[in-house]
Amino acid sequence: MADSDLFKTLIFTINTILQQEKYKAALAVIKGFRNGAVYGVKIRAPHALVMTFLFRSGSLRDKVKAIAQATYTHSRNLACFVFTYKGLQTLQQRLQGKACQSHSFLAACLGGWLVFGENNNINSQINMYLLSRILFGLSRLAVEKGYIPQPKKDPFPLFAALVWGIVLWLFEYHPHTLQPSLQSSMSYLYHDSNVWHNISDFLVYNKPRAGAQK
């Protein structure tokens, strides 16, 4: 009974602290770390699971280890970035006495340098994912601000044509310039589909099973 009362008191104390305005900025940083970690797991785990079992060779143990490592790295990096970004943003606001647009940019720049600046597969995927989004965002902002005229026709078909034309040209003639995971995906789609030996690796399997060719 005493343990139950102690637990209730602890929960009540924590909830009281969480509701106090003076702790809001610091608590927002902590919750940002939590949300970054959870979101990283939700995003990376399914992706790593599919990509590993589709394209990675090795034992089941090696594949599970690779999935866990990729998920951990993504989750950790995103959690650390959110923590750093929100912390630096809050610090700048406290020092300057007000919120400015530059605070967000500077905090994110430093967080990106510290957390996502290491050149590895996970960071490359995240940074390139964001690059495509900011190009779209900057284009829309330029139209809204009047820096470029509103297109008379939807430019998306032209955009799609250029994206696919360039990426397939790079894949066919300069594949080393593309990220390994993209190379693997495109090899599966465009090169592996040129090779088969019988109905087994034509319809059922991508490549012949061990000993099936003999």
Secondary structure as GFF3:
##gff-version 3
##sequence-region A 1 214
A	DSSP	alpha_helix	2	18	.	.	.	ID=ss1
A	DSSP	three_ten_helix	21	23	.	.	.	ID=ss2
A	DSSP	alpha_helix	24	55	.	.	.	ID=ss3
A	DSSP	alpha_helix	60	96	.	.	.	ID=ss4
A	DSSP	alpha_helix	101	115	.	.	.	ID=ss5
A	DSSP	alpha_helix	121	145	.	.	.	ID=ss6
A	DSSP	alpha_helix	156	173	.	.	.	ID=ss7
A	DSSP	three_ten_helix	175	177	.	.	.	ID=ss8
A	DSSP	alpha_helix	180	186	.	.	.	ID=ss9
A	DSSP	pi_helix	187	191	.	.	.	ID=ss10
A	DSSP	three_ten_helix	192	194	.	.	.	ID=ss11
A	DSSP	alpha_helix	199	199	.	.	.	ID=ss12
A	DSSP	pi_helix	200	204	.	.	.	ID=ss13
###
